[in-house]
Amino acid sequence: MQNILAVLYGLVFGIANVIPGVSGGTMLVVFGCYDKVCGALTLNLKEIKKNIVFLIFFGIGAVLGIVGFAFVVTWLFENFPTQTNMFFMGLIIGSVPLIIRNATVKDKFRPTCIVPFIIGLAAVVGLAVAESGSTEPYSFKTAIDGDHTSITIYNDSDRVVDSWEIDLVEGVLDPKAATQTTGGKVIISESTLSKVLSLFGVTSTDVIDEHNAIINEDGAVIEPHSSHTVTFWNYDARNINPEIFELSVSYKMDVPFFLTMMVALFVAAIAMIIPGVSGSFVMLTLGVYTTVIGAVKDLDFAIIIPCGIGAVIGLVFGARLITWLMKKYSLMTYSAILGLVAGSIYVIFPAGFGLNLATLAGVICLGVGAFVAYIVGKNTKVGE
């Protein structure tokens, strides 16, 4: 049963990490396995050996959550946002008794605990407010004029964009339909799956999923705080809706940019294991979220490598810092975690909450989530 629960914990953790706004660290706290995972991330061989069975099954669940089930939860968020958010709120609320039990194993709460609680609460709420007002440093707009369509890409960052790509639904644009093109071109490019399989020599057409994309002309760059316009004759701009299709860019790689991406992912990785904080929020705030996602999608190792280095260092450093704080200042650390967790309720509070059927169903989902977290917490040992 413990191994099945470990898979379940990993499953929820993996799913949470691919959902913007949901904290994977919070889910670890909800299920009472925060200490075990942090202990493993510190690369402490004694802790790894102690919890090796749990970590194996947890890792299996995490991989399944990221690869196999994330699309289901993403679909739920898109189609039932109120109910899904309130279910996660229920998980968080139901975990509070377990957090309090962990916090008071060696000591009781005292008035000074309110300070770290308020700091944690303010940090999460402040980050959420900052993220809600942030914008991506690049965007694009379309316009139709007679027999031609113009697409303008804006670069509001301080770096030179040396390549860009607008992904489209397959079949929306036909490269042969343009009688004249300037500033860019339509291509049929390989999907990420086909690129990965090609590394192993697999090129079967049964697994190749091609897609349309508009890319920049060879050698064309977009200077900082400038724009670039692509024109296609005989295209309909209504088929290139910025709200449906996405833009990804690649910056010119140099030492400062390498270090920038490494530091950004270092900070984001620390955030990923802090309860109540979403790593994606941090990347959005730092202006690197779309760059990272685009690099992963396009297998751009020039960006993936510094990001990977920063993420690994950040996870190890963050886990070591939090583990040290829990050992030296357990009560104060858990007080801060309570504040972080409380703040996460504000972050995921559904925008559609009100006097409607969706909210009624959401209240039921909240109750189910709270009940699940409470039962799991009640049967979770503390102080180990």
GULONU-406063 format. One record per residue (C-alpha): residue in one letter; x, y, z. Coordinates in pm, 1 decimal, decimal comma. Example, Ala and Ser with C-alpha at 12.3 -4.5 7.8 and 13.67 -1.06 7.14 Angstrom:
// GULONU-406063
+------+----------+----------+----------+
: rest :       px :       py :       pz :
+------+----------+----------+----------+
:    A :   1230,0 :   -450,0 :    780,0 :
:    S :   1367,0 :   -106,0 :    714,0 :
+------+----------+----------+----------+
//
This chain:
// GULONU-406063
+------+----------+----------+----------+
: rest :       px :       py :       pz :
+------+----------+----------+----------+
:    M :      0,0 :      0,0 :      0,0 :
:    Q :    285,4 :    239,2 :     82,9 :
:    N :    437,9 :    182,6 :   -260,6 :
:    I :    103,1 :    248,8 :   -429,3 :
:    L :     69,3 :    569,8 :   -230,2 :
:    A :    423,5 :    671,4 :   -332,6 :
:    V :    326,2 :    631,3 :   -698,9 :
:    L :     12,6 :    838,2 :   -633,6 :
:    Y :    214,7 :   1115,1 :   -466,6 :
:    G :    458,7 :   1122,4 :   -757,3 :
:    L :    170,4 :   1122,8 :  -1004,7 :
:    V :     11,3 :   1431,3 :   -847,9 :
:    F :    351,9 :   1600,6 :   -814,5 :
:    G :    429,6 :   1542,9 :  -1182,2 :
:    I :     90,9 :   1671,6 :  -1293,5 :
:    A :    121,2 :   1980,9 :  -1071,5 :
:    N :    456,3 :   2077,1 :  -1221,2 :
:    V :    316,1 :   2110,0 :  -1572,8 :
:    I :     19,5 :   2325,4 :  -1467,0 :
:    P :     87,9 :   2699,8 :  -1447,2 :
:    G :     -3,8 :   2833,3 :  -1105,0 :
:    V :     -3,7 :   2499,3 :   -921,7 :
:    S :    294,2 :   2437,9 :   -693,9 :
:    G :    461,0 :   2098,2 :   -699,0 :
:    G :    613,5 :   2180,4 :   -359,4 :
:    T :    266,6 :   2230,4 :   -214,9 :
:    M :    160,5 :   1885,9 :   -336,5 :
:    L :    463,5 :   1735,2 :   -160,0 :
:    V :    352,7 :   1901,3 :    162,4 :
:    V :     -7,6 :   1789,1 :    108,6 :
:    F :    100,2 :   1425,6 :    102,7 :
:    G :    362,6 :   1451,6 :    377,9 :
:    C :    662,2 :   1352,6 :    166,0 :
:    Y :    830,4 :   1692,7 :    138,7 :
:    D :   1118,5 :   1598,1 :    370,3 :
:    K :   1192,3 :   1273,7 :    187,2 :
:    V :   1208,3 :   1433,6 :   -158,1 :
:    C :   1414,4 :   1729,4 :    -37,0 :
:    G :   1650,4 :   1490,7 :    137,4 :
:    A :   1708,6 :   1305,8 :   -190,0 :
:    L :   1761,7 :   1629,3 :   -385,2 :
:    T :   2040,0 :   1730,4 :   -144,2 :
:    L :   2231,6 :   1426,6 :   -279,1 :
:    N :   2265,2 :   1301,8 :     78,5 :
:    L :   2346,6 :    935,1 :     23,8 :
:    K :   2225,6 :    842,7 :    371,7 :
:    E :   1884,1 :    995,7 :    308,2 :
:    I :   1864,6 :    843,4 :    -40,9 :
:    K :   1948,0 :    496,9 :     92,8 :
:    K :   1695,1 :    538,0 :    375,3 :
:    N :   1410,2 :    626,0 :    137,8 :
:    I :   1527,4 :    446,0 :   -178,5 :
:    V :   1211,7 :    234,7 :   -220,5 :
:    F :    983,2 :    533,0 :   -172,7 :
:    L :   1190,7 :    744,8 :   -412,6 :
:    I :   1180,0 :    478,7 :   -685,1 :
:    F :    802,0 :    449,3 :   -676,0 :
:    F :    764,2 :    826,8 :   -635,4 :
:    G :    984,1 :    877,0 :   -942,4 :
:    I :    772,0 :    632,9 :  -1143,2 :
:    G :    459,5 :    826,2 :  -1048,9 :
:    A :    620,0 :   1161,9 :  -1130,1 :
:    V :    720,1 :   1046,9 :  -1478,9 :
:    L :    371,9 :    905,6 :  -1539,6 :
:    G :    220,7 :   1233,5 :  -1419,9 :
:    I :    431,7 :   1447,1 :  -1651,2 :
:    V :    419,0 :   1224,1 :  -1957,8 :
:    G :     95,4 :   1032,4 :  -1932,5 :
:    F :   -162,6 :   1231,4 :  -1739,7 :
:    A :    -68,7 :   1597,5 :  -1767,9 :
:    F :   -279,8 :   1641,5 :  -2082,1 :
:    V :   -587,0 :   1515,7 :  -1893,6 :
:    V :   -549,1 :   1772,8 :  -1616,6 :
:    T :   -469,0 :   2042,4 :  -1872,0 :
:    W :   -794,9 :   1952,3 :  -2047,4 :
:    L :   -979,3 :   1973,2 :  -1714,3 :
:    F :   -833,3 :   2317,5 :  -1644,9 :
:    E :   -936,4 :   2437,8 :  -1989,4 :
:    N :  -1290,6 :   2296,2 :  -1976,8 :
:    F :  -1372,4 :   2291,3 :  -1603,1 :
:    P :  -1143,8 :   2557,3 :  -1452,1 :
:    T :  -1359,3 :   2639,3 :  -1148,0 :
:    Q :  -1410,1 :   2279,3 :  -1041,6 :
:    T :  -1047,6 :   2179,6 :  -1103,5 :
:    N :   -902,5 :   2479,5 :   -919,1 :
:    M :  -1134,8 :   2421,3 :   -625,5 :
:    F :  -1033,5 :   2054,8 :   -607,7 :
:    F :   -669,9 :   2164,6 :   -571,0 :
:    M :   -780,8 :   2421,7 :   -314,5 :
:    G :   -941,7 :   2136,4 :   -122,8 :
:    L :   -616,8 :   1938,6 :   -130,8 :
:    I :   -434,1 :   2239,2 :     11,1 :
:    I :   -689,5 :   2307,4 :    285,5 :
:    G :   -702,7 :   1941,6 :    383,4 :
:    S :   -323,9 :   1932,1 :    421,8 :
:    V :   -312,2 :   2202,4 :    692,2 :
:    P :   -354,3 :   1958,2 :    987,2 :
:    L :    -59,8 :   1752,5 :    858,2 :
:    I :    160,8 :   2063,1 :    825,8 :
:    I :     69,8 :   2164,7 :   1181,7 :
:    R :    154,4 :   1814,5 :   1309,1 :
:    N :    494,1 :   1832,2 :   1137,7 :
:    A :    558,3 :   2179,8 :   1274,8 :
:    T :    476,9 :   2090,5 :   1635,0 :
:    V :    666,8 :   1762,7 :   1665,5 :
:    K :    938,1 :   1927,2 :   1876,5 :
:    D :    783,0 :   2258,6 :   1977,6 :
:    K :    455,5 :   2447,7 :   2003,8 :
:    F :    348,9 :   2753,1 :   1808,6 :
:    R :    430,7 :   3086,2 :   1968,7 :
:    P :    346,1 :   3448,1 :   1876,0 :
:    T :    672,1 :   3500,9 :   1683,3 :
:    C :    559,2 :   3236,2 :   1430,1 :
:    I :    325,6 :   3493,5 :   1277,5 :
:    V :    626,5 :   3674,5 :   1124,8 :
:    P :    746,9 :   3394,9 :    889,4 :
:    F :    381,0 :   3308,8 :    818,2 :
:    I :    310,7 :   3663,3 :    694,8 :
:    I :    637,4 :   3672,1 :    498,1 :
:    G :    550,0 :   3346,4 :    321,0 :
:    L :    193,8 :   3459,6 :    251,1 :
:    A :    307,5 :   3797,8 :    117,4 :
:    A :    577,1 :   3637,7 :   -102,4 :
:    V :    331,9 :   3411,5 :   -286,5 :
:    V :     59,4 :   3674,0 :   -323,8 :
:    G :    312,6 :   3936,3 :   -433,1 :
:    L :    461,1 :   3702,1 :   -693,2 :
:    A :    114,2 :   3621,6 :   -827,7 :
:    V :     27,1 :   3989,8 :   -857,0 :
:    A :    357,4 :   4060,8 :  -1032,5 :
:    E :    300,8 :   3771,4 :  -1274,1 :
:    S :    -52,5 :   3884,7 :  -1357,1 :
:    G :     82,5 :   4222,4 :  -1466,7 :
:    S :    379,7 :   4086,9 :  -1660,7 :
:    T :    387,9 :   4046,2 :  -2037,5 :
:    E :    603,8 :   3848,6 :  -2272,7 :
:    P :    887,2 :   4051,5 :  -2428,1 :
:    Y :    776,9 :   3949,9 :  -2776,9 :
:    S :    446,4 :   3917,0 :  -2959,7 :
:    F :    294,1 :   3929,9 :  -3305,4 :
:    K :     -7,4 :   4082,5 :  -3478,3 :
:    T :   -171,4 :   4011,8 :  -3811,5 :
:    A :   -342,1 :   4241,1 :  -4060,0 :
:    I :   -515,4 :   4182,5 :  -4393,6 :
:    D :   -511,3 :   4436,3 :  -4675,7 :
:    G :   -665,9 :   4336,6 :  -5004,2 :
:    D :   -480,1 :   4041,3 :  -5150,3 :
:    H :   -200,4 :   4020,3 :  -4893,3 :
:    T :   -151,0 :   3944,5 :  -4524,3 :
:    S :    106,2 :   4109,2 :  -4298,8 :
:    I :    243,5 :   3956,5 :  -3978,6 :
:    T :    445,7 :   4187,2 :  -3754,7 :
:    I :    670,2 :   4037,5 :  -3484,2 :
:    Y :    762,4 :   4270,4 :  -3198,0 :
:    N :   1078,0 :   4231,4 :  -2991,0 :
:    D :   1044,3 :   4437,1 :  -2670,6 :
:    S :   1342,9 :   4271,9 :  -2503,7 :
:    D :   1698,1 :   4401,1 :  -2476,3 :
:    R :   1838,7 :   4114,9 :  -2683,0 :
:    V :   1869,6 :   4041,4 :  -3054,1 :
:    V :   1625,1 :   3776,2 :  -3179,0 :
:    D :   1815,3 :   3573,1 :  -3437,3 :
:    S :   1529,2 :   3337,1 :  -3527,8 :
:    W :   1156,5 :   3299,6 :  -3465,5 :
:    E :    876,3 :   3058,2 :  -3545,5 :
:    I :    496,1 :   3080,9 :  -3541,2 :
:    D :    343,3 :   2735,6 :  -3496,2 :
:    L :     19,4 :   2662,7 :  -3683,2 :
:    V :   -236,9 :   2383,8 :  -3695,9 :
:    E :   -150,3 :   2139,2 :  -3971,8 :
:    G :   -316,4 :   2227,1 :  -4298,4 :
:    V :   -409,2 :   2586,2 :  -4209,1 :
:    L :   -150,7 :   2735,6 :  -4441,3 :
:    D :    -30,1 :   2596,9 :  -4770,4 :
:    P :    322,7 :   2698,7 :  -4876,2 :
:    K :    212,9 :   2679,6 :  -5241,4 :
:    A :    -67,0 :   2932,9 :  -5186,8 :
:    A :    165,6 :   3233,7 :  -5168,0 :
:    T :    231,6 :   3408,0 :  -5497,1 :
:    Q :    490,9 :   3625,2 :  -5325,4 :
:    T :    653,9 :   3626,9 :  -4982,5 :
:    T :    884,1 :   3877,5 :  -4813,8 :
:    G :   1045,1 :   3866,8 :  -4470,6 :
:    G :    959,7 :   3504,8 :  -4391,3 :
:    K :    834,1 :   3175,9 :  -4527,1 :
:    V :    589,3 :   2894,7 :  -4457,7 :
:    I :    742,4 :   2552,8 :  -4399,9 :
:    I :    639,9 :   2200,2 :  -4313,1 :
:    S :    868,1 :   2114,1 :  -4022,3 :
:    E :    924,6 :   1802,4 :  -3815,5 :
:    S :    760,8 :   1770,5 :  -3477,6 :
:    T :    958,4 :   1732,3 :  -3155,2 :
:    L :    868,6 :   1360,5 :  -3150,9 :
:    S :   1021,8 :   1302,5 :  -3492,3 :
:    K :   1334,6 :   1495,7 :  -3390,6 :
:    V :   1379,3 :   1283,1 :  -3079,0 :
:    L :   1324,3 :    958,7 :  -3269,1 :
:    S :   1566,1 :   1068,5 :  -3539,7 :
:    L :   1840,5 :   1075,3 :  -3274,2 :
:    F :   1793,6 :    698,5 :  -3250,7 :
:    G :   1775,2 :    649,0 :  -3626,8 :
:    V :   1394,9 :    610,2 :  -3639,3 :
:    T :   1242,8 :    782,3 :  -3944,5 :
:    S :    922,8 :    586,5 :  -4003,6 :
:    T :    644,7 :    798,3 :  -4151,0 :
:    D :    404,5 :    630,2 :  -3907,9 :
:    V :    549,2 :    830,8 :  -3618,7 :
:    I :    627,1 :   1156,6 :  -3796,3 :
:    D :    378,5 :   1428,7 :  -3703,2 :
:    E :    446,6 :   1726,2 :  -3927,6 :
:    H :    309,4 :   2074,5 :  -3866,1 :
:    N :    287,6 :   2408,6 :  -4041,8 :
:    A :    508,5 :   2690,8 :  -3923,8 :
:    I :    603,4 :   3038,5 :  -4039,1 :
:    I :    972,8 :   3106,8 :  -3987,6 :
:    N :   1209,1 :   3396,2 :  -4050,1 :
:    E :   1425,4 :   3429,5 :  -4357,3 :
:    D :   1781,7 :   3305,9 :  -4326,2 :
:    G :   2000,6 :   3568,4 :  -4164,5 :
:    A :   1710,4 :   3794,8 :  -4066,0 :
:    V :   1723,9 :   3926,4 :  -3708,7 :
:    I :   1503,5 :   4152,4 :  -3496,9 :
:    E :   1695,2 :   4416,9 :  -3308,3 :
:    P :   1604,8 :   4504,3 :  -2946,8 :
:    H :   1281,3 :   4706,9 :  -2915,8 :
:    S :   1218,1 :   4672,0 :  -3288,1 :
:    S :    976,5 :   4483,7 :  -3511,7 :
:    H :    986,9 :   4274,6 :  -3827,2 :
:    T :    707,5 :   4234,8 :  -4081,8 :
:    V :    638,0 :   3933,4 :  -4299,9 :
:    T :    404,6 :   3968,8 :  -4599,1 :
:    F :    221,2 :   3688,0 :  -4780,6 :
:    W :     14,1 :   3757,9 :  -5089,6 :
:    N :   -317,0 :   3563,8 :  -5118,8 :
:    Y :   -322,7 :   3461,1 :  -4749,8 :
:    D :   -611,0 :   3537,1 :  -4516,2 :
:    A :   -504,2 :   3698,6 :  -4186,3 :
:    R :   -810,3 :   3554,2 :  -4012,7 :
:    N :   -636,0 :   3217,0 :  -4037,1 :
:    I :   -340,1 :   3349,4 :  -3835,5 :
:    N :   -508,7 :   3444,5 :  -3509,6 :
:    P :   -253,6 :   3546,0 :  -3242,9 :
:    E :   -484,2 :   3406,0 :  -2973,8 :
:    I :   -472,7 :   3057,9 :  -3124,6 :
:    F :   -118,3 :   3022,9 :  -3257,5 :
:    E :    201,3 :   3073,1 :  -3062,6 :
:    L :    529,7 :   3247,3 :  -3128,1 :
:    S :    864,1 :   3114,6 :  -3010,8 :
:    V :   1196,0 :   3291,0 :  -3051,9 :
:    S :   1563,4 :   3215,9 :  -3016,1 :
:    Y :   1812,7 :   3473,6 :  -2899,6 :
:    K :   2166,7 :   3498,6 :  -3024,4 :
:    M :   2371,7 :   3282,4 :  -2790,9 :
:    D :   2669,9 :   3444,0 :  -2621,9 :
:    V :   2832,5 :   3426,2 :  -2279,1 :
:    P :   2599,5 :   3684,1 :  -2113,3 :
:    F :   2289,0 :   3507,4 :  -2249,5 :
:    F :   2423,6 :   3165,8 :  -2143,9 :
:    L :   2472,5 :   3296,1 :  -1789,7 :
:    T :   2134,2 :   3473,0 :  -1793,9 :
:    M :   1946,1 :   3153,5 :  -1878,7 :
:    M :   2145,7 :   2950,5 :  -1627,9 :
:    V :   2075,2 :   3197,5 :  -1345,9 :
:    A :   1707,2 :   3228,9 :  -1441,6 :
:    L :   1654,1 :   2851,0 :  -1424,9 :
:    F :   1858,7 :   2834,8 :  -1105,1 :
:    V :   1607,5 :   3071,4 :   -942,3 :
:    A :   1306,8 :   2896,4 :  -1101,2 :
:    A :   1426,4 :   2552,7 :   -985,5 :
:    I :   1450,1 :   2673,1 :   -626,3 :
:    A :   1094,3 :   2805,7 :   -661,2 :
:    M :    971,0 :   2469,9 :   -791,8 :
:    I :   1034,6 :   2297,8 :   -458,5 :
:    I :    908,4 :   2581,8 :   -237,9 :
:    P :    549,5 :   2512,2 :   -129,4 :
:    G :    301,3 :   2758,8 :   -273,0 :
:    V :    533,1 :   2890,4 :   -543,0 :
:    S :    498,1 :   2795,4 :   -909,7 :
:    G :    820,2 :   2766,4 :  -1106,9 :
:    S :    638,0 :   2876,1 :  -1421,6 :
:    F :    535,5 :   3200,5 :  -1245,9 :
:    V :    900,4 :   3274,2 :  -1174,1 :
:    M :   1004,4 :   3205,8 :  -1533,2 :
:    L :    725,2 :   3431,2 :  -1659,8 :
:    T :    831,0 :   3706,2 :  -1420,9 :
:    L :   1192,8 :   3674,9 :  -1537,0 :
:    G :   1079,5 :   3680,4 :  -1900,8 :
:    V :   1224,9 :   3339,9 :  -1999,9 :
:    Y :    919,4 :   3110,2 :  -1990,9 :
:    T :    842,7 :   3110,9 :  -2363,7 :
:    T :   1212,1 :   3092,8 :  -2452,0 :
:    V :   1252,8 :   2778,8 :  -2240,5 :
:    I :    933,7 :   2615,0 :  -2369,2 :
:    G :   1029,8 :   2693,8 :  -2727,6 :
:    A :   1379,2 :   2552,3 :  -2674,4 :
:    V :   1239,6 :   2224,8 :  -2537,5 :
:    K :    987,1 :   2200,5 :  -2820,3 :
:    D :   1251,7 :   2264,4 :  -3085,9 :
:    L :   1527,8 :   2067,3 :  -2908,6 :
:    D :   1744,5 :   2380,0 :  -2906,2 :
:    F :   2033,2 :   2244,2 :  -2698,1 :
:    A :   2214,3 :   2578,0 :  -2706,2 :
:    I :   1943,2 :   2696,7 :  -2465,1 :
:    I :   1853,9 :   2362,4 :  -2302,7 :
:    I :   2211,2 :   2306,3 :  -2176,5 :
:    P :   2247,6 :   2626,0 :  -1968,1 :
:    C :   1888,5 :   2584,4 :  -1848,6 :
:    G :   1958,7 :   2226,5 :  -1741,5 :
:    I :   2275,2 :   2325,3 :  -1558,4 :
:    G :   2096,9 :   2603,8 :  -1373,4 :
:    A :   1796,7 :   2383,9 :  -1288,5 :
:    V :   2006,9 :   2101,8 :  -1142,2 :
:    I :   2218,1 :   2340,1 :   -932,8 :
:    G :   1903,6 :   2521,7 :   -820,3 :
:    L :   1726,6 :   2202,5 :   -713,0 :
:    V :   2024,8 :   2078,3 :   -513,1 :
:    F :   2098,2 :   2418,3 :   -356,2 :
:    G :   1731,5 :   2485,0 :   -277,2 :
:    A :   1681,5 :   2142,4 :   -124,6 :
:    R :   1995,2 :   2179,1 :     88,1 :
:    L :   1886,8 :   2523,4 :    207,6 :
:    I :   1534,2 :   2410,7 :    298,0 :
:    T :   1660,8 :   2092,0 :    466,2 :
:    W :   1906,9 :   2297,0 :    673,4 :
:    L :   1633,1 :   2541,0 :    773,2 :
:    M :   1405,6 :   2253,9 :    876,7 :
:    K :   1676,9 :   2107,4 :   1097,8 :
:    K :   1787,5 :   2434,1 :   1257,5 :
:    Y :   1463,4 :   2632,9 :   1261,3 :
:    S :   1191,7 :   2371,3 :   1216,4 :
:    L :    903,4 :   2564,1 :   1375,7 :
:    M :    977,4 :   2889,8 :   1193,1 :
:    T :   1031,0 :   2709,7 :    862,9 :
:    Y :    698,1 :   2529,7 :    887,3 :
:    S :    532,9 :   2858,6 :    985,3 :
:    A :    666,4 :   3008,5 :    661,3 :
:    I :    546,1 :   2701,9 :    470,0 :
:    L :    197,8 :   2751,4 :    617,2 :
:    G :    207,5 :   3107,5 :    484,7 :
:    L :    322,9 :   2989,3 :    141,8 :
:    V :     49,0 :   2727,3 :    129,9 :
:    A :   -215,3 :   2979,6 :    240,5 :
:    G :    -97,1 :   3216,5 :    -31,9 :
:    S :   -130,1 :   2944,6 :   -294,1 :
:    I :   -506,7 :   2938,5 :   -229,0 :
:    Y :   -519,1 :   3299,8 :   -347,1 :
:    V :   -311,2 :   3210,2 :   -653,2 :
:    I :   -541,4 :   2933,4 :   -777,4 :
:    F :   -871,0 :   3084,5 :   -662,0 :
:    P :  -1097,2 :   3041,7 :   -967,5 :
:    A :  -1195,0 :   3350,7 :  -1166,7 :
:    G :  -1537,1 :   3198,0 :  -1238,5 :
:    F :  -1633,5 :   3169,9 :   -870,7 :
:    G :  -1987,7 :   3299,8 :   -806,7 :
:    L :  -2354,6 :   3204,6 :   -781,9 :
:    N :  -2357,4 :   2947,2 :  -1061,1 :
:    L :  -2362,6 :   2572,8 :  -1122,5 :
:    A :  -1987,8 :   2562,1 :  -1186,7 :
:    T :  -1919,9 :   2699,1 :   -838,3 :
:    L :  -2167,9 :   2453,6 :   -682,8 :
:    A :  -1986,6 :   2165,4 :   -850,8 :
:    G :  -1659,4 :   2327,0 :   -745,5 :
:    V :  -1764,7 :   2325,5 :   -379,4 :
:    I :  -1822,6 :   1950,3 :   -407,6 :
:    C :  -1479,5 :   1909,0 :   -567,9 :
:    L :  -1326,2 :   2119,8 :   -290,1 :
:    G :  -1484,0 :   1891,6 :    -31,8 :
:    V :  -1354,9 :   1580,7 :   -208,3 :
:    G :  -1003,2 :   1725,3 :   -232,0 :
:    A :  -1002,1 :   1828,8 :    133,8 :
:    F :  -1127,8 :   1486,7 :    242,2 :
:    V :   -862,1 :   1304,2 :     38,1 :
:    A :   -579,7 :   1522,5 :    174,2 :
:    Y :   -708,3 :   1493,6 :    531,6 :
:    I :   -732,8 :   1112,6 :    519,1 :
:    V :   -387,0 :   1083,6 :    363,7 :
:    G :   -244,8 :   1324,2 :    622,2 :
:    K :   -411,4 :   1142,2 :    909,4 :
:    N :   -242,3 :    818,1 :    803,9 :
:    T :     96,8 :    978,2 :    740,4 :
:    K :    362,4 :    943,1 :   1008,5 :
:    V :    548,6 :   1258,1 :   1111,8 :
:    G :    880,6 :   1318,3 :   1279,3 :
:    E :   1068,8 :   1050,6 :   1085,8 :
+------+----------+----------+----------+
//
